[in-house]
Amino acid sequence: MIRLVLLGLVLAGVWYLYRMVTQQGAASTPPPAQPANDAGPAEAAPPPEAEAEEMTECPVCRAYLPVGAHEGCGRPDCPIPAVAAAQEEGAGPPPEAPRAEEPPKPA
């Protein structure tokens, strides 16, 4: 009988400690901030929209780079720096560069 009483006391103590810890953690978190003009959530300003950047594929390594990237993919045979230089001069885009051949697939 004494074992049941001790078990009950231990379980009650553990529950009491658990409640103290969880309530203390909840009390330490700050309440949500209210807007300075007391505007409701319906009147809040919408979040700014993310701008997507136009991408183009490098014909050599097939990596996607921003259209405005003048340095290219970094490979020595990358045609993107030449394309950017030609566009800056106003000559228009150079002819389409040939794609690098894919290695044969093993059978």
N, C-alpha and C positions, 0 to 999 in steps of 0.2 A: 504494500500500500504506500509506503514511504517513497518507493521508486516512482510511482505514478505522480505523486505530488511534486517531487523534484523535477521530473520530466516536464510537468506543466509549468513550473516556475522557470525552467531554462527556456522553454519555448516562449513564454510570455516576455522574458527578458530580451530574447533575440528579436521578437516582434517590436518591442518598445524601442530598442536601439535602431532597428531598421526604419521605423516611423520618424525617429528623431533626425536621422541622417537625411532621409528624403525630404522632410519638411524644411530642414536647414538649407538644402540645396535649392529648393523652390523659393525660399525667402531671399536668397542671395542674388537671384536673377532679377534684373531690373524690369519694371513693368514696361509694356510697349509704349513707345514715344507717341505723343499726341501732336498733330500738326499745330504750328504756331497760330494759324488763323482759324483754328477749330473747324476746318473744312472736313467733311466726312470722307470716307474712302471713295465714294462715288464721284466726288469732285476733285480727287487727286489728279495730278498731271500724269499723262500716260508715259511709260518708259520710252526713251529714245530708241528708234529702230536701228538695228545693226545694218551697216552697209556691206553688201556683198561686193567682192572684188572680182573683176573679169579675169579669167585664167586662160592661158594658152599652153598647148603641149609642145615640148621641145621635140623636134623631129629626130634628134639623135638618140637621146636617152629616154624619151617619152615621159619625162617628169613634167608636172604642171607648174607653171610659173605665172606670176602676175603679168598682165599685158604690159605694164609699165616697167618691167624689170629689164634694165639695159645691160646687166652683167651676165645674163644667161644662166645656164645650169652649172657652169664651172668647168666643163670639159673643154679641152683645147679645140675640138672640132665642132663646137656649138655654133650654129648660125645666128643665134638671137642677137649677139652684139652687132653683127653686120646688118641685120634687119633694123635695129634701133638707130644705127649710124645713118643708114640710107633714108629712114623716115625723117630724121632730124634735118637732113640736107634737102628734103623735099622731093627726092627722086622716086618716092613711092616704095612699096615693098618689092624686094628682089623676087625672082622666080622661086617657085616652090623647091625647097631643098629635098633631095631624095632621102627617103627613110633608110635608116640602117637596117640591114638584113638581119632577120632573126636566125639564130643558130639552128641547125637541123635538129629535130627532135629525135631522141634515141628510140629505137623500135622495141 
